[in-house]
Structure formats: structure tokens, C-alpha cells
């Protein structure tokens, strides 16, 4: 589904990605593991087109290396950024409908019902301002807004950051449900153990370079990964 070759990005003179290669198959969940500052969020931003980058990005046979973000959304690449970034003054439902701006009214209504079925808490508070939601509910809203665009590949950046353990479990249940529905996911997650435990495959990123790749189980068992990222 996604084939990335020699992806490079920088912030001014500071290099952030130093020739990244990766691939994602349809319906696959891939975890991206690395320390803070390794370039994980930059990689997701480069794939969604909001970060300038060079290299080759091919999505379902189409070269999108220079495509604008809106073109990538239209093709099915949808990004849930770190920090949720919901529109606080707007209602929950208005936030969700913004995710379907490229869809017709009938398809948007269908997507809305699917999101409410996945996140009943959002249905209960659909008329409330997004800024009044808890952190966990705002994360659900950010994911739900992305789902309104009917993604084929969902880029998830730190969905459990700052959440209580019970809410983290709910978010990971959502990630499992999305994979079961054949949505491909690229997951950046501070809880490396939990991410690798549900991932089909994983990559380890260090200072802008991919240094290791394998199945989720293989990376969980790797001594270097266990010491550096799992606290074992």
C-alpha cells in the first residue's frame, strides 16, 4: 500500500530524517518506536504532506512525493497529530463533520454514525463544545474526526499521551478495532511495549535513521529494544 524510499527532511539546517525506507501493506498495523527527538512525528508529518521532505512516497501505486496534503487526504492518507488539536469552541459534532469536508452529506452521515458507534461517549456529548471534553474524550474526537475522512491509511501520533491507564486501554481497543476493519495504521506511541504487542510489524528509529525492523513479536524479544525502549 505504502512504499517510502530515501525520505529526508530538515528543520532549517538541522536534519530530521536521513534517508528513511519503509513499507506498509493493506490492513497492516505498523508501530514506529524511538526515543524523543528521533524523528517519529516528523516522519508522519512528511507522509501526510504537512512537512516538506524529499525522497519517494508511493501510495497504492501513485507517486505522492510532491502532492499537497489535501490530495493525500483524498487518496486516503489521514493524519491524527500529536496533541489532539481539536477545535475547542466548536461542538463535538461540528469537529467530526469537519473531517468529512470532502464527502457528500449522505456519506458524512454514515461515517458519523460509525464514529458514534465506536465512541459512544462522543455521541452522548455531541452538542458540547470540544474544549469541555476530558483528555481521553478529546483523543477519541481527534481519531473520530480522522475516520470521517474514510482513511485507507491512518497515521496515529502518540494517541495515549497524557491519558490515565484506563483511557489508554480504551484507545488501544479502538486501534485494534480499526485494524480489524482493514484500515492500515502507522502508529507512533510512547508506550512501546503496548504498541509492539498489537503491531504486525515495527520499525525502530534513532536520530533520523531506521536502525531495526521486524515483526512486533521479534522487536519485543530483541534485547536491544527491551533495554532501550521497554525498560527491561
HELIX and SHEET records of a PDB file:
HELIX    1   1 UNK A   40  UNK A   48  1                                   9    
HELIX    2   2 UNK A   69  UNK A   75  1                                   7    
HELIX    3   3 UNK A   92  UNK A   98  1                                   7    
HELIX    4   4 UNK A  105  UNK A  118  1                                  14    
HELIX    5   5 UNK A  120  UNK A  124  1                                   5    
HELIX    6   6 UNK A  130  UNK A  132  5                                   3    
HELIX    7   7 UNK A  135  UNK A  147  1                                  13    
HELIX    8   8 UNK A  165  UNK A  180  1                                  16    
HELIX    9   9 UNK A  192  UNK A  198  1                                   7    
HELIX   10  10 UNK A  216  UNK A  221  1                                   6    
HELIX   11  11 UNK A  223  UNK A  229  1                                   7    
SHEET    1   A 4 UNK A  14  UNK A  24  0                                        
SHEET    2   A 4 UNK A   2  UNK A  11 -1                                        
SHEET    3   A 4 UNK A  54  UNK A  59 -1                                        
SHEET    4   A 4 UNK A  62  UNK A  63 -1                                        
SHEET    1   B 6 UNK A  77  UNK A  80  0                                        
SHEET    2   B 6 UNK A 153  UNK A 157  1                                        
SHEET    3   B 6 UNK A 184  UNK A 188  1                                        
SHEET    4   B 6 UNK A  29  UNK A  33  1                                        
SHEET    5   B 6 UNK A 201  UNK A 206  1                                        
SHEET    6   B 6 UNK A 209  UNK A 215 -1                                        
END                                                                             
